[in-house]
Amino acid sequence: MNFIIVKHTLEELKDLLDQLSNEDFTLPILYLGNSSIGQHSRHIIEMFQCLLNSYESGLLNYDDRLRNNLIQTDTDFAIKSIQDIIKSIERENKNIVLNQIFYENYVSIETNYFRELLYNLEHCIHHQALIKVAIFQFENIQVTENFGIAPSTIEYKKQCVQ
């Protein structure tokens, strides 16, 4: 597993949050269905936390995440949470059982840590794309050119230029 890509993507999010005031972080954004950058950031962070917290037991259920409102209201706390994830993300692959309820149907699927880490990376990038829409309303916010763009899309664009 290439942990560098996961860490880089989380660093991009951390760098964005470092530029936002708590007021901007919690501002409802019309184009995001009145959700905030903070709410999207909390969702990203808690999905990673849920995976990491489930590692030892090998039983994972993303619906059981904590939903800590401090993550979505305090940029410093959100940044600290991202730093904690980055420090602990490098782990050995191991089998994991993913448990989920879909419309009253209980589902249990065999998966592994690397597969779930990849899922979280793709999920993170998807939410970063949504956050990128929100930051257009702020004048002095800087993100990298590829913020919120899937690695496969970046590679495809490189091939098209050649």
TIROKE-302015 format. One line per 4 residues: number of its first residue (from 1); their letters; for each residue x, y, z of N, C-alpha, C. Coordinates in steps of 0.001 Angstrom, whole numbers. Example, Ala and Ser with C-alpha at 12.3 -4.5 7.8 and 13.67 -1.06 7.14 Angstrom:
2
1 = AS = 13190 -5690 7800 12300 -4500 7800 13200 -3300 7800 ~ 12850 -2250 7080 13670 -1060 7140 12900 30 7870
//
This chain:
162
1 = MNFI = 857 -1194 0 0 0 0 885 1233 0 ~ 508 2198 -801 1262 3441 -852 651 4444 131 ~ 1206 4464 1323 692 5352 2367 963 6815 2046 ~ 1951 7077 1187 2329 8456 857 1158 9200 229
5 = IVKH = 408 8539 -652 -730 9186 -1311 -1813 9538 -294 ~ -2080 8623 620 -3093 8880 1647 -2658 10057 2514 ~ -1417 10025 2950 -915 11117 3798 -936 12451 3054 ~ -534 12435 1787 -519 13665 989 -1926 14255 871
9 = TLEE = -2906 13404 615 -4286 13863 473 -4788 14459 1783 ~ -4470 13822 2898 -4867 14366 4199 -4113 15664 4517 ~ -2854 15756 4109 -2088 16999 4299 -2724 18147 3522 ~ -3228 17860 2313 -3905 18896 1526 -5133 19419 2264
13 = LKDL = -5879 18512 2864 -7051 18923 3637 -6623 19749 4843 ~ -5597 19289 5525 -5079 20012 6693 -4631 21426 6296 ~ -3940 21542 5161 -3478 22855 4688 -4653 23787 4382 ~ -5718 23238 3827 -6909 24040 3566 -7519 24531 4881
17 = LDQL = -7694 23614 5827 -8327 23982 7100 -7515 25020 7845 ~ -6212 24993 7676 -5328 25950 8330 -5575 27382 7832 ~ -6195 27515 6676 -6473 28840 6099 -7843 29386 6495 ~ -8674 28555 7112 -10049 28946 7403 -10228 29393 8853
21 = SNED = -11033 30409 9033 -11466 30763 10389 -12545 29761 10797 ~ -12807 29662 12083 -13888 28784 12539 -15232 29239 11965 ~ -15379 30550 11775 -16613 31079 11200 -16806 30583 9763 ~ -15764 30647 8948 -15844 30154 7571 -16000 28631 7531
25 = FTLP = -15361 27955 8477 -15397 26490 8573 -16822 25989 8830 ~ -17592 26767 9568 -18941 26340 9966 -20052 26995 9143 ~ -19682 27838 8199 -20655 28549 7384 -21441 27589 6495 ~ -22780 27611 6565 -23570 26778 5642 -23357 27249 4200
29 = ILYL = -23084 26314 3313 -22800 26623 1908 -24002 26188 1074 ~ -24630 27136 409 -25828 26858 -380 -25583 25704 -1366 ~ -24456 25747 -2072 -24182 24754 -3110 -23813 23378 -2548 ~ -23705 23276 -1244 -23477 21984 -585 -24722 21568 199
33 = GNSS = -25854 22029 -227 -27099 21696 473 -27133 22277 1868 ~ -26496 23429 2044 -26376 24132 3321 -25535 23387 4353 ~ -24760 22416 3928 -23777 21839 4850 -22521 22714 4796 ~ -21641 22511 5748 -20446 23345 5845 -19192 22561 5462
37 = IGQH = -18124 23288 5245 -16824 22641 5030 -16482 21818 6271 ~ -16825 22329 7426 -16579 21600 8675 -17296 20265 8722 ~ -18540 20235 8270 -19285 18980 8279 -18666 17959 7316 ~ -18255 18407 6146 -17609 17494 5202 -16260 17018 5744
41 = SRHI = -15541 17920 6376 -14244 17550 6963 -14434 16540 8092 ~ -15421 16768 8939 -15704 15828 10031 -16015 14449 9474 ~ -16799 14407 8430 -17171 13128 7827 -15929 12386 7325 ~ -15044 13078 6642 -13792 12477 6164 -12988 11936 7345
45 = IEMF = -12759 12791 8318 -11919 12450 9476 -12498 11261 10229 ~ -13787 11274 10476 -14395 10197 11265 -14409 8862 10539 ~ -14470 8882 9229 -14389 7614 8493 -13003 6992 8679 ~ -11952 7792 8563 -10590 7300 8809 -10456 6834 10256
49 = QCLL = -10952 7624 11203 -10874 7250 12619 -11588 5930 12874 ~ -12727 5755 12257 -13497 4526 12439 -12689 3324 11974 ~ -12050 3438 10818 -11207 2350 10323 -10061 2073 11293 ~ -9374 3113 11718 -8233 2932 12624 -8669 2356 13968
53 = NSYE = -9796 2826 14480 -10286 2333 15770 -10777 891 15700 ~ -11113 427 14512 -11603 -944 14325 -10491 -1927 13974 ~ -9300 -1421 13788 -8198 -2255 13305 -7922 -3450 14225 ~ -7804 -3195 15507 -7446 -4279 16445 -8500 -5374 16489
57 = SGLL = -9758 -4981 16572 -10825 -5990 16670 -11081 -6675 15336 ~ -10787 -5981 14239 -11056 -6536 12923 -12522 -6480 12540 ~ -13322 -5749 13318 -14749 -5584 13034 -15011 -4106 12759 ~ -15495 -3802 11576 -15645 -2424 11125 -17101 -2136 10775
61 = NYDD = -17601 -1017 11279 -18922 -551 10900 -18868 973 10854 ~ -18857 1528 9660 -18745 2978 9504 -19936 3728 10097 ~ -21061 3064 10248 -22222 3712 10856 -22019 3975 12345 ~ -21072 3279 12968 -20831 3413 14404 -19774 4469 14747
65 = RLRN = -19487 5353 13820 -18478 6380 14121 -19030 7369 15150 ~ -18129 8115 15780 -18495 8932 16942 -19324 10176 16632 ~ -19083 10826 15522 -19754 12075 15149 -19519 13174 16201 ~ -18257 13542 16318 -17815 14548 17278 -17982 15937 16656
69 = NLIQ = -18926 16719 17165 -19193 18043 16606 -18023 19008 16716 ~ -17118 18771 17644 -15950 19641 17774 -15101 19601 16500 ~ -15067 18456 15834 -14296 18332 14591 -14852 19271 13521 ~ -16148 19493 13504 -16749 20317 12454 -16892 21787 12828
73 = TDTD = -16486 22152 14054 -16625 23547 14480 -15301 24210 14844 ~ -14276 23432 15069 -12981 23957 15528 -11883 23475 14580 ~ -11361 24393 13762 -10345 23995 12775 -9102 23428 13439 ~ -8699 23996 14574 -7508 23478 15260 -7711 22026 15689
77 = FAIK = -8894 21707 16196 -9186 20332 16609 -9236 19408 15395 ~ -9821 19875 14306 -9880 19076 13078 -8467 18811 12542 ~ -7628 19830 12551 -6246 19668 12080 -5497 18676 12964 ~ -5672 18783 14274 -5031 17833 15196 -5519 16412 14923
81 = SIQD = -6788 16265 14645 -7348 14940 14336 -6733 14366 13062 ~ -6544 15217 12055 -5903 14771 10812 -4458 14368 11078 ~ -3748 15158 11873 -2358 14827 12208 -2278 13477 12909 ~ -3204 13198 13799 -3231 11915 14500 -3454 10759 13523
85 = IIKS = -4316 10968 12548 -4560 9933 11534 -3290 9686 10730 ~ -2661 10763 10273 -1444 10643 9467 -367 9869 10229 ~ -230 10127 11532 783 9446 12341 510 7954 12504 ~ -756 7558 12445 -1080 6164 12768 -1591 5343 11589
89 = IERE = -1563 5897 10392 -2162 5239 9234 -1354 4035 8739 ~ -54 4070 8927 800 2992 8416 698 1771 9312 ~ -31 790 8826 -243 -461 9550 -140 -1612 8569 ~ 74 -2782 9109 119 -3985 8278 -1277 -4279 7750
93 = NKNI = -1325 -4906 6597 -2609 -5348 6079 -3119 -6492 6945 ~ -4407 -6559 7123 -5025 -7659 7853 -6468 -7782 7423 ~ -7031 -8947 7602 -8426 -9166 7261 -9326 -8424 8240 ~ -10403 -7895 7707 -11383 -7141 8483 -12765 -7574 8005
97 = VLNQ = -13725 -7559 8910 -15114 -7817 8543 -15858 -6488 8614 ~ -16447 -6108 7484 -17232 -4881 7393 -18692 -5226 7622 ~ -19283 -4614 8621 -20702 -4816 8936 -21449 -3521 8638 ~ -22587 -3642 7990 -23349 -2469 7607 -24824 -2842 7532
101 = IFYE = -25672 -1871 7761 -27109 -2076 7555 -27531 -1182 6399 ~ -28094 -1796 5353 -28599 -1074 4195 -30104 -1283 4120 ~ -30848 -227 4392 -32306 -301 4309 -32848 -1537 5016 ~ -32488 -1654 6290 -32948 -2724 7181 -32368 -4102 6855
105 = NYVS = -31430 -4172 5922 -30760 -5438 5606 -29355 -5420 6171 ~ -29051 -6394 7001 -27732 -6505 7604 -26780 -7163 6605 ~ -25637 -6532 6379 -24644 -7039 5443 -23326 -7195 6175 ~ -22676 -8317 5968 -21356 -8571 6535 -20446 -9023 5394
109 = IETN = -19362 -8281 5164 -18480 -8527 4028 -17045 -8666 4515 ~ -16341 -9651 3999 -14917 -9784 4287 -14149 -8781 3430 ~ -13253 -8074 4069 -12434 -7084 3392 -11065 -7090 4067 ~ -10270 -6072 3848 -8990 -5973 4551 -8622 -4506 4757
113 = YFRE = -7629 -4292 5583 -7242 -2934 5954 -6859 -2104 4734 ~ -6050 -2659 3824 -5619 -1896 2664 -6797 -1514 1770 ~ -7738 -2429 1583 -8906 -2131 749 -9735 -1015 1372 ~ -9916 -1061 2681 -10691 -22 3365 -9950 1309 3390
117 = LLYN = -8636 1247 3457 -7852 2478 3395 -8010 3123 2018 ~ -7997 2305 979 -8220 2810 -370 -9625 3403 -495 ~ -10618 2734 72 -11983 3267 74 -12002 4642 747 ~ -11352 4758 1895 -11325 6035 2614 -10615 7114 1818
121 = LEHC = -9554 6750 1112 -8846 7716 268 -9787 8234 -822 ~ -10445 7335 -1524 -11370 7742 -2589 -12529 8564 -2028 ~ -13019 8170 -874 -14099 8894 -202 -13638 10300 181 ~ -12420 10404 677 -11836 11689 1058 -11737 12610 -160
125 = IHHQ = -11225 12083 -1262 -11067 12884 -2477 -12433 13360 -2978 ~ -13422 12498 -2915 -14781 12867 -3326 -15282 14058 -2495 ~ -15101 13992 -1194 -15559 15103 -345 -14693 16343 -535 ~ -13419 16165 -850 -12577 17324 -1144 -13070 18033 -2406
129 = ALIK = -13558 17265 -3377 -14122 17879 -4583 -15327 18744 -4222 ~ -16155 18256 -3300 -17298 19053 -2847 -16827 20301 -2097 ~ -15832 20130 -1241 -15287 21262 -490 -14704 22305 -1447 ~ -14091 21835 -2536 -13505 22752 -3522 -14574 23671 -4100
133 = VAIF = -15774 23156 -4299 -16891 23983 -4770 -17167 25089 -3749 ~ -17119 24743 -2480 -17420 25716 -1422 -16368 26809 -1323 ~ -15117 26469 -1535 -14063 27476 -1302 -14010 28537 -2389 ~ -14723 28337 -3491 -14756 29369 -4522 -15391 30658 -4016
137 = QFEN = -16175 30584 -2946 -16794 31796 -2429 -15868 32555 -1469 ~ -14719 31983 -1153 -13750 32659 -295 -12602 33172 -1171 ~ -12186 34399 -938 -11213 35025 -1836 -9775 34568 -1640 ~ -9331 34370 -439 -7907 34149 -197 -7552 32713 172
141 = IQVT = -8363 31765 -215 -8101 30365 105 -7359 29730 -1058 ~ -6263 29066 -759 -5441 28413 -1778 -5463 26903 -1579 ~ -5692 26178 -2655 -5556 24727 -2637 -4710 24331 -3844 ~ -4166 23136 -3791 -3366 22667 -4912 -4261 22449 -6125
145 = ENFG = -3659 22444 -7281 -4395 22259 -8536 -5180 20954 -8548 ~ -4639 19914 -7913 -5262 18595 -7949 -6100 18272 -6711 ~ -6367 19262 -5885 -7205 19061 -4708 -8583 18578 -5160 ~ -9016 17442 -4616 -10333 16917 -4945 -10412 16211 -6286
149 = IAPS = -9274 15872 -6865 -9255 15163 -8149 -8646 13786 -7937 ~ -9311 12765 -8439 -8860 11379 -8270 -7522 11161 -8970 ~ -6638 10355 -8366 -5342 10063 -8987 -5475 9516 -10418 ~ -6498 8717 -10686 -6673 8185 -12039 -6972 9307 -13037
153 = TIEY = -7705 10319 -12608 -8000 11464 -13470 -6742 12280 -13721 ~ -5933 12445 -12705 -4668 13176 -12847 -3775 12465 -13867 ~ -3677 11148 -13741 -2858 10366 -14682 -3421 10443 -16095 ~ -4730 10377 -16231 -5359 10466 -17545 -5059 11813 -18204
157 = KKQC = -5155 12901 -17434 -4850 14223 -17972 -3404 14320 -18444 ~ -2491 13709 -17691 -1076 13691 -18102 -903 13002 -19442 ~ -1602 11894 -19639 -1516 11143 -20894 -2087 11954 -22057 ~ -3123 12703 -21808 -3752 13504 -22865 -2837 14625 -23331
161 = VQ = -2012 15140 -22427 -1108 16241 -22766 26 15742 -23668 ~ 408 14493 -23500 1554 13966 -24259 1248 13773 -25686
//
